[in-house]
Amino acid sequence: MRSFLLVQLDSEGAPFSEIAELLEDSGFRPHEGGYDFVYDWGRTPTVAESLGLADRVQATLKGKGVYYRLESSDDTVAR
């Protein structure tokens, strides 16, 4: 299972390089295609683990002027 993250920055918020570093420190990796970052679980996470990841993303991006979309899929390629 993988979780995909798409970010939308506000011109008054943190620079993309800072956002990328924060997300990479949280286990996300840059992704080419329709999403900016991917978190590879390596297995199927529990609902509690998925919610925990969403909470960590929100805490990481809080106050940074970022809107985001987090989506998980067991597909090998993001839609």
Phi and psi in radians as a Rosetta constraint file:
Dihedral C 1 N 2 CA 2 C 2 CIRCULARHARMONIC -2.305 0.35
Dihedral N 2 CA 2 C 2 N 3 CIRCULARHARMONIC 2.582 0.35
Dihedral C 2 N 3 CA 3 C 3 CIRCULARHARMONIC -1.987 0.35
Dihedral N 3 CA 3 C 3 N 4 CIRCULARHARMONIC 2.270 0.35
Dihedral C 3 N 4 CA 4 C 4 CIRCULARHARMONIC -1.894 0.35
Dihedral N 4 CA 4 C 4 N 5 CIRCULARHARMONIC 2.464 0.35
Dihedral C 4 N 5 CA 5 C 5 CIRCULARHARMONIC -2.211 0.35
Dihedral N 5 CA 5 C 5 N 6 CIRCULARHARMONIC 2.219 0.35
Dihedral C 5 N 6 CA 6 C 6 CIRCULARHARMONIC -1.998 0.35
Dihedral N 6 CA 6 C 6 N 7 CIRCULARHARMONIC 2.201 0.35
Dihedral C 6 N 7 CA 7 C 7 CIRCULARHARMONIC -1.975 0.35
Dihedral N 7 CA 7 C 7 N 8 CIRCULARHARMONIC 2.555 0.35
Dihedral C 7 N 8 CA 8 C 8 CIRCULARHARMONIC -2.223 0.35
Dihedral N 8 CA 8 C 8 N 9 CIRCULARHARMONIC 2.085 0.35
Dihedral C 8 N 9 CA 9 C 9 CIRCULARHARMONIC -1.620 0.35
Dihedral N 9 CA 9 C 9 N 10 CIRCULARHARMONIC 2.602 0.35
Dihedral C 9 N 10 CA 10 C 10 CIRCULARHARMONIC -1.681 0.35
Dihedral N 10 CA 10 C 10 N 11 CIRCULARHARMONIC 2.396 0.35
Dihedral C 10 N 11 CA 11 C 11 CIRCULARHARMONIC -1.079 0.35
Dihedral N 11 CA 11 C 11 N 12 CIRCULARHARMONIC -0.324 0.35
Dihedral C 11 N 12 CA 12 C 12 CIRCULARHARMONIC -1.670 0.35
Dihedral N 12 CA 12 C 12 N 13 CIRCULARHARMONIC -0.008 0.35
Dihedral C 12 N 13 CA 13 C 13 CIRCULARHARMONIC -1.633 0.35
Dihedral N 13 CA 13 C 13 N 14 CIRCULARHARMONIC -2.905 0.35
Dihedral C 13 N 14 CA 14 C 14 CIRCULARHARMONIC -1.174 0.35
Dihedral N 14 CA 14 C 14 N 15 CIRCULARHARMONIC 2.644 0.35
Dihedral C 14 N 15 CA 15 C 15 CIRCULARHARMONIC -1.198 0.35
Dihedral N 15 CA 15 C 15 N 16 CIRCULARHARMONIC 2.676 0.35
Dihedral C 15 N 16 CA 16 C 16 CIRCULARHARMONIC -1.020 0.35
Dihedral N 16 CA 16 C 16 N 17 CIRCULARHARMONIC -0.654 0.35
Dihedral C 16 N 17 CA 17 C 17 CIRCULARHARMONIC -1.048 0.35
Dihedral N 17 CA 17 C 17 N 18 CIRCULARHARMONIC -0.661 0.35
Dihedral C 17 N 18 CA 18 C 18 CIRCULARHARMONIC -1.194 0.35
Dihedral N 18 CA 18 C 18 N 19 CIRCULARHARMONIC -0.754 0.35
Dihedral C 18 N 19 CA 19 C 19 CIRCULARHARMONIC -1.084 0.35
Dihedral N 19 CA 19 C 19 N 20 CIRCULARHARMONIC -0.785 0.35
Dihedral C 19 N 20 CA 20 C 20 CIRCULARHARMONIC -1.056 0.35
Dihedral N 20 CA 20 C 20 N 21 CIRCULARHARMONIC -0.764 0.35
Dihedral C 20 N 21 CA 21 C 21 CIRCULARHARMONIC -1.101 0.35
Dihedral N 21 CA 21 C 21 N 22 CIRCULARHARMONIC -0.760 0.35
Dihedral C 21 N 22 CA 22 C 22 CIRCULARHARMONIC -1.073 0.35
Dihedral N 22 CA 22 C 22 N 23 CIRCULARHARMONIC -0.767 0.35
Dihedral C 22 N 23 CA 23 C 23 CIRCULARHARMONIC -1.203 0.35
Dihedral N 23 CA 23 C 23 N 24 CIRCULARHARMONIC -0.680 0.35
Dihedral C 23 N 24 CA 24 C 24 CIRCULARHARMONIC -1.139 0.35
Dihedral N 24 CA 24 C 24 N 25 CIRCULARHARMONIC -0.635 0.35
Dihedral C 24 N 25 CA 25 C 25 CIRCULARHARMONIC -1.134 0.35
Dihedral N 25 CA 25 C 25 N 26 CIRCULARHARMONIC -0.390 0.35
Dihedral C 25 N 26 CA 26 C 26 CIRCULARHARMONIC -1.592 0.35
Dihedral N 26 CA 26 C 26 N 27 CIRCULARHARMONIC 0.059 0.35
Dihedral C 26 N 27 CA 27 C 27 CIRCULARHARMONIC 1.784 0.35
Dihedral N 27 CA 27 C 27 N 28 CIRCULARHARMONIC -0.040 0.35
Dihedral C 27 N 28 CA 28 C 28 CIRCULARHARMONIC -1.417 0.35
Dihedral N 28 CA 28 C 28 N 29 CIRCULARHARMONIC 2.684 0.35
Dihedral C 28 N 29 CA 29 C 29 CIRCULARHARMONIC -2.210 0.35
Dihedral N 29 CA 29 C 29 N 30 CIRCULARHARMONIC 2.580 0.35
Dihedral C 29 N 30 CA 30 C 30 CIRCULARHARMONIC -0.995 0.35
Dihedral N 30 CA 30 C 30 N 31 CIRCULARHARMONIC 2.564 0.35
Dihedral C 30 N 31 CA 31 C 31 CIRCULARHARMONIC -2.340 0.35
Dihedral N 31 CA 31 C 31 N 32 CIRCULARHARMONIC 2.366 0.35
Dihedral C 31 N 32 CA 32 C 32 CIRCULARHARMONIC -1.611 0.35
Dihedral N 32 CA 32 C 32 N 33 CIRCULARHARMONIC 2.478 0.35
Dihedral C 32 N 33 CA 33 C 33 CIRCULARHARMONIC 2.129 0.35
Dihedral N 33 CA 33 C 33 N 34 CIRCULARHARMONIC -2.515 0.35
Dihedral C 33 N 34 CA 34 C 34 CIRCULARHARMONIC -1.366 0.35
Dihedral N 34 CA 34 C 34 N 35 CIRCULARHARMONIC -0.102 0.35
Dihedral C 34 N 35 CA 35 C 35 CIRCULARHARMONIC -2.211 0.35
Dihedral N 35 CA 35 C 35 N 36 CIRCULARHARMONIC 2.779 0.35
Dihedral C 35 N 36 CA 36 C 36 CIRCULARHARMONIC -1.554 0.35
Dihedral N 36 CA 36 C 36 N 37 CIRCULARHARMONIC -0.600 0.35
Dihedral C 36 N 37 CA 37 C 37 CIRCULARHARMONIC -2.448 0.35
Dihedral N 37 CA 37 C 37 N 38 CIRCULARHARMONIC 2.740 0.35
Dihedral C 37 N 38 CA 38 C 38 CIRCULARHARMONIC -2.376 0.35
Dihedral N 38 CA 38 C 38 N 39 CIRCULARHARMONIC 2.480 0.35
Dihedral C 38 N 39 CA 39 C 39 CIRCULARHARMONIC -2.017 0.35
Dihedral N 39 CA 39 C 39 N 40 CIRCULARHARMONIC 2.015 0.35
Dihedral C 39 N 40 CA 40 C 40 CIRCULARHARMONIC -1.674 0.35
Dihedral N 40 CA 40 C 40 N 41 CIRCULARHARMONIC 1.961 0.35
Dihedral C 40 N 41 CA 41 C 41 CIRCULARHARMONIC -1.267 0.35
Dihedral N 41 CA 41 C 41 N 42 CIRCULARHARMONIC -0.556 0.35
Dihedral C 41 N 42 CA 42 C 42 CIRCULARHARMONIC 1.336 0.35
Dihedral N 42 CA 42 C 42 N 43 CIRCULARHARMONIC 0.043 0.35
Dihedral C 42 N 43 CA 43 C 43 CIRCULARHARMONIC -2.972 0.35
Dihedral N 43 CA 43 C 43 N 44 CIRCULARHARMONIC 3.126 0.35
Dihedral C 43 N 44 CA 44 C 44 CIRCULARHARMONIC -1.532 0.35
Dihedral N 44 CA 44 C 44 N 45 CIRCULARHARMONIC 2.055 0.35
Dihedral C 44 N 45 CA 45 C 45 CIRCULARHARMONIC -1.351 0.35
Dihedral N 45 CA 45 C 45 N 46 CIRCULARHARMONIC 2.789 0.35
Dihedral C 45 N 46 CA 46 C 46 CIRCULARHARMONIC -1.329 0.35
Dihedral N 46 CA 46 C 46 N 47 CIRCULARHARMONIC 2.903 0.35
Dihedral C 46 N 47 CA 47 C 47 CIRCULARHARMONIC -1.051 0.35
Dihedral N 47 CA 47 C 47 N 48 CIRCULARHARMONIC -0.742 0.35
Dihedral C 47 N 48 CA 48 C 48 CIRCULARHARMONIC -1.076 0.35
Dihedral N 48 CA 48 C 48 N 49 CIRCULARHARMONIC -0.691 0.35
Dihedral C 48 N 49 CA 49 C 49 CIRCULARHARMONIC -1.154 0.35
Dihedral N 49 CA 49 C 49 N 50 CIRCULARHARMONIC -0.718 0.35
Dihedral C 49 N 50 CA 50 C 50 CIRCULARHARMONIC -1.100 0.35
Dihedral N 50 CA 50 C 50 N 51 CIRCULARHARMONIC -0.750 0.35
Dihedral C 50 N 51 CA 51 C 51 CIRCULARHARMONIC -1.148 0.35
Dihedral N 51 CA 51 C 51 N 52 CIRCULARHARMONIC -0.643 0.35
Dihedral C 51 N 52 CA 52 C 52 CIRCULARHARMONIC -1.098 0.35
Dihedral N 52 CA 52 C 52 N 53 CIRCULARHARMONIC -0.710 0.35
Dihedral C 52 N 53 CA 53 C 53 CIRCULARHARMONIC -1.101 0.35
Dihedral N 53 CA 53 C 53 N 54 CIRCULARHARMONIC -0.777 0.35
Dihedral C 53 N 54 CA 54 C 54 CIRCULARHARMONIC -1.062 0.35
Dihedral N 54 CA 54 C 54 N 55 CIRCULARHARMONIC -0.708 0.35
Dihedral C 54 N 55 CA 55 C 55 CIRCULARHARMONIC -1.127 0.35
Dihedral N 55 CA 55 C 55 N 56 CIRCULARHARMONIC -0.694 0.35
Dihedral C 55 N 56 CA 56 C 56 CIRCULARHARMONIC -1.157 0.35
Dihedral N 56 CA 56 C 56 N 57 CIRCULARHARMONIC -0.695 0.35
Dihedral C 56 N 57 CA 57 C 57 CIRCULARHARMONIC -1.089 0.35
Dihedral N 57 CA 57 C 57 N 58 CIRCULARHARMONIC -0.796 0.35
Dihedral C 57 N 58 CA 58 C 58 CIRCULARHARMONIC -1.072 0.35
Dihedral N 58 CA 58 C 58 N 59 CIRCULARHARMONIC -0.770 0.35
Dihedral C 58 N 59 CA 59 C 59 CIRCULARHARMONIC -1.141 0.35
Dihedral N 59 CA 59 C 59 N 60 CIRCULARHARMONIC -0.683 0.35
Dihedral C 59 N 60 CA 60 C 60 CIRCULARHARMONIC -1.131 0.35
Dihedral N 60 CA 60 C 60 N 61 CIRCULARHARMONIC -0.699 0.35
Dihedral C 60 N 61 CA 61 C 61 CIRCULARHARMONIC -1.614 0.35
Dihedral N 61 CA 61 C 61 N 62 CIRCULARHARMONIC -0.115 0.35
Dihedral C 61 N 62 CA 62 C 62 CIRCULARHARMONIC -1.000 0.35
Dihedral N 62 CA 62 C 62 N 63 CIRCULARHARMONIC 2.276 0.35
Dihedral C 62 N 63 CA 63 C 63 CIRCULARHARMONIC 1.364 0.35
Dihedral N 63 CA 63 C 63 N 64 CIRCULARHARMONIC 0.097 0.35
Dihedral C 63 N 64 CA 64 C 64 CIRCULARHARMONIC -1.710 0.35
Dihedral N 64 CA 64 C 64 N 65 CIRCULARHARMONIC -0.018 0.35
Dihedral C 64 N 65 CA 65 C 65 CIRCULARHARMONIC 1.244 0.35
Dihedral N 65 CA 65 C 65 N 66 CIRCULARHARMONIC 0.697 0.35
Dihedral C 65 N 66 CA 66 C 66 CIRCULARHARMONIC -2.150 0.35
Dihedral N 66 CA 66 C 66 N 67 CIRCULARHARMONIC 2.314 0.35
Dihedral C 66 N 67 CA 67 C 67 CIRCULARHARMONIC -1.765 0.35
Dihedral N 67 CA 67 C 67 N 68 CIRCULARHARMONIC 2.575 0.35
Dihedral C 67 N 68 CA 68 C 68 CIRCULARHARMONIC -2.587 0.35
Dihedral N 68 CA 68 C 68 N 69 CIRCULARHARMONIC 2.839 0.35
Dihedral C 68 N 69 CA 69 C 69 CIRCULARHARMONIC -2.302 0.35
Dihedral N 69 CA 69 C 69 N 70 CIRCULARHARMONIC 2.191 0.35
Dihedral C 69 N 70 CA 70 C 70 CIRCULARHARMONIC -2.016 0.35
Dihedral N 70 CA 70 C 70 N 71 CIRCULARHARMONIC 2.211 0.35
Dihedral C 70 N 71 CA 71 C 71 CIRCULARHARMONIC -2.432 0.35
Dihedral N 71 CA 71 C 71 N 72 CIRCULARHARMONIC 2.345 0.35
Dihedral C 71 N 72 CA 72 C 72 CIRCULARHARMONIC -1.935 0.35
Dihedral N 72 CA 72 C 72 N 73 CIRCULARHARMONIC 2.595 0.35
Dihedral C 72 N 73 CA 73 C 73 CIRCULARHARMONIC -2.697 0.35
Dihedral N 73 CA 73 C 73 N 74 CIRCULARHARMONIC 2.589 0.35
Dihedral C 73 N 74 CA 74 C 74 CIRCULARHARMONIC -1.671 0.35
Dihedral N 74 CA 74 C 74 N 75 CIRCULARHARMONIC 0.098 0.35
Dihedral C 74 N 75 CA 75 C 75 CIRCULARHARMONIC -1.206 0.35
Dihedral N 75 CA 75 C 75 N 76 CIRCULARHARMONIC 2.621 0.35
Dihedral C 75 N 76 CA 76 C 76 CIRCULARHARMONIC -1.379 0.35
Dihedral N 76 CA 76 C 76 N 77 CIRCULARHARMONIC -0.320 0.35
Dihedral C 76 N 77 CA 77 C 77 CIRCULARHARMONIC -2.221 0.35
Dihedral N 77 CA 77 C 77 N 78 CIRCULARHARMONIC 2.325 0.35
Dihedral C 77 N 78 CA 78 C 78 CIRCULARHARMONIC -1.160 0.35
Dihedral N 78 CA 78 C 78 N 79 CIRCULARHARMONIC 2.498 0.35
